[in-house]
Amino acid sequence: MSTLTPPTGAPKSAGAAKNKNKNAEQAETRSVESKSDGRNQAAAADLGNGLPVLGAPTGRTNRYVGKTGAEIMLQMLVEHGVTDAFGYPGGAILPTFDQLYKNQINFILVRHEQGAGHMADGYARATGKPGIVIVTSGPGATNTVTPLATAYMDSIPMIVFSGQVRTYMIGNDAFQEADVTGITRPVTKRNYLVKSVNDLPRIINEAFIIATTGRPGPVLIDLPVDVTTSKVEQMIDDTPYLPGYKVYRAGHSRMIRQAMELINRAERPVLYVGGGAIISDAWAEVRELAKKANIPCTTTLLGMGAFDEHDPLSLHMLGMHGSAYANYAVQESDCLIAVGARFDDRVTGNLKLFAPKARIIHVDVDPSSISKNVKVDVPVVGDAKLCLAEMCELAEYRPREAWLEQIKAWKQKFPFTYHDDSPLPKPQAIIEAINQVTEGKAYFTTGVGQHQMWAAQFIRWRFPRSMITSGGLGTMGYGLPAAIGAQVGRPGELVIDIDGDASYIMTAMELATIRQFNLPVKVAILNNRFQGMVRQWQQLFYGGRFSNSEMVNPDFAAMAESFGIRGMRCTRKEDVLKTVEEMVKHPGPCVVDFLCETAENVYPMVPSGKGLHEMELGVVASAPPNSARELGSLA
Amino acid sequence: MRHVITALVMNEPGVLAHVANMFSARGFNIDSLVVGRTEDPQLSRMTIVVVADDRTLDQVRKQLAKIVTVVKVRDYRETPFVARDLMLVKLSASPRTRSEIIELAGLFRGHILDVGHNSLTVELSGEEDKLDAFVDLVRPYGIRELARTGMIAMARGGHAMSLAGEDSDGTGGPAAAAPPIAQSSGRPARVAVKRVPTQEELEATPPG
C-alpha cells in the first residue's frame, strides 16, 4: 500500500501567524486521528448487526438523569468526537447556545445559516469527520436546506441541529415555526423531530451512525425548546434502534471473483473512480489496483485525488468537460470498472451511447446505485476500500501495450489546453499558476461553473480530499464557506477557494466570519464579469442572447479590505504568477480579484444529448484529430 | 406491468410521507398504497401496487429499502401470493331490486352491511378483478358511494416477512434477470388495470 502525505502546501514564511506551529502540529495529529476515527473504529466494535458503536457505550443508563436536553446534546457531541461546529443562534435554540457558552467545542459563528451548512460540508470533506451545524427554528432551519441538499447529493456526513417551537405549539403556526422535518425529508438521509428529552440520547447516537456509515449523508434533528430545557428524570436506554438500516461492508466474494475474471481478461479496461473512493478512504486501494492490474484510471469531479494525476495511467477527469482521452477511452473500453461513482448524466452523456463496447463492473456501497442509470454486468455491493482490497488480491498484471499506446497517443494529441491570445489573462493561466505555486498541495474549494471545470482540468490532482466542490447539486456560492470549513478542519494547511465572480458573491458575507475567527483562507476570484457557464451555454445554444448573465461587480479587493481582509487585484498577464505567490505567502486571509478574459469557453464539451465521443473539442483540437475521426465509427 | 410490493416500516410519523414522497420524487407510478398495523406495535406494513417494468421495479425496491425507516421490502415477481381488496359499496335499491342485489352479493360472497329505504350497503372482499366484476354487474342499479381499501398481499406457504425473517432487497447476488411472472394463486398474470368508470357512467349514476 502506498503512503501519501496529505496536502502540506502551508506557507513556510517567517511572517506566519504566531500560533502557526501549534496549528501545524495539531493538523498533523488530526490527519493521523482521522484515519483511526469513523470507519475504522466501526470495525472494532459493533451493535451486532454490523453497525458501529460511536461515542460512549450505550445501553440502559442513569447517566443522563438530572440533565437538560441541551446539556445532554453538548455532552454527547463531545463524546462523539466533535471538536468544531458551525451555526447561528436564535430564540428556539438559545438553551443549546447557553450550553455552548460553557463548552469546549470550537464554535464558528457564521453570517447566514447557508454558510454554516456549507462550512460543515467543507469541514467533512476535508477531514472525513461529520460536520455539525446548530441553527434556530423557522428561517434558521430553512436556510440550511440548500446545504443539506448539497451534502445529500454528494454523500457528505453532516448533522444539523435545528431549534423548534415548543412541542405543544407545533402545528399552531407559531412565531418562527416551520415544518422542518417535512421540508428537509427529501434532502436528508434521516431526520428526527424529538418529542421527548428521553429519546434524545438514542436519536443522537442513531444520527451519528446514519450520517457517517454506509453511503454517508446529512441528518437533521429538530429540537423543540421544551426538549432542550426539560430534564431526564429516569433511567433511559440510549441504544440506537435501526432495524431498517443496513450497511454493506465486504463485497460478495462470488461477485468479486467474477469482476476480477472480467478485468484480468480485458484488453481495454478503464477504472472510473468517483467520490465514494474518497469517502471510504480507498485511494490507496484504487492506486494499487490500477498499478497491479495495469489499468488506466479516470476520476469524476468528486473523485479527484483518488488517483495521482501525475501517474502515466491517469486519464484525468471524464464527462461533459472531461479530457478527450478519458472520454475516448471510456467509449472504446471493453471493461469499465466504476468505483464509488453513480453514472451521473454529466459523466455519461447520452446513456444510449455510453461505453457501448464495455462490460460494466460497479463497486458501490449503495445497492440502489447499481443499474440505476446504466445496466451493470457485475455488481459488487460494499465498502470500496474493502472490496478493492479483495479485488487487488486477485488482480493479474497484463501489459495491454496496444491499449496504453492508444491512450498515450490521445493524451499527446488532445491535452487540456488554451490559447493565450487575449489582452487580459486567460482564466486557465491563473489556475495553472496556482497549480505551479502550490504543486497541488492544498485544499481547494470551488463555486460552480466554468472556474470549477477549469480547476478540475488544470490543477494536477494528487491527494484525496484536496478537491472540495459541489458536484451533484452544483451549488453556486459553495466555495467560500466550504473553504472556511476546510480551514477549520485543517488548521495550518493551505486552503484556497478558486471561485467565479458570480458564485463568490452569493455567499461573500462570510468574509466577516473569516475575519472574526482569523482563518487564513485564500480566495482567487476568476472575475470575467459574467456567470461564465451560463454565458457559454447562451453563446453556444441560445444564439448569443446573454439573458441576465452579465454581472456588475463591486471592487472585490476593496470589499475584502472593508472586512479587514487583505484584498488584491490582478489585471495583467505578467502579474499573475507573482500575485499567486504573494497570495499563498500571505499569512492571513486574502482575496485576489483576477480580472480575466470574458469570452473564454470550457472545452472539451459534450453537448447534452450527445455521446461522450461526440464532444466538441474546441481549442483542444488545435491539431487535426485523426483519432477522433477513427472514433467516428463508434455510434 | 403491475407489481405488488410489501414493506415493513417503522410505525412513526413521517414514514408514509417519506415513502409517498420518494415515489413522486423519482417518478414511480403508484396504483395503490395501503398502510396498516401489524402484530408488532413498532411496525406497520405497506402494500404498494406499482406500474413498472422489471428494471424500474428493482429501483423501486432498492429505493424503498434505502429509506432508513423502511425495515423490510419484498416483491412477488417469483412468489405465489394471495391478495385481497376490501370494498364497501352503497347501491340504490328499491324494494323491487333489493332481492336481486342481495342475490348478486351472495354469489360474490358479499355481506349486506346496511339496508335503507332506497339503499343497500354491500361489503365485498377478494381479488381486485372479482371486485371489479361485481362493480360492473351492479352499476346499472346505481352506485351511490364506493370505497375500496386497495390491495394487501402475502406470500403463500411458510415464508414470513418479519423483523427477524427474510427480506429481498436483492443486493448480494447479481441482478438476475428474472422474467416477470407476477402470479397470483397460480393463474395467468393479470395485466388488466383497474377499470375506471367513464364520465358518462358517473353522470348516469343516480344522485344520492
Interface residues (C-beta under 8 A of the other chain):
Chain A: T181 G182 R185 P186 K189 R190 N191 L193 I210 L242 P243 G244 Y245 K246 Y248 H252 R254 M255 Q258 D366 P367 S368 I370 S371 K372 K375 V376 V378 P379 V381
Chain B: L8 V9 M10 P13 G14 A17 H18 N21 M22 A25 R55 D58 Q59 K62 Q63 A65 K66 I67 V68 T69 V70 V71 K72 L163 D169 G170 T171 G172 G173 P174 A175
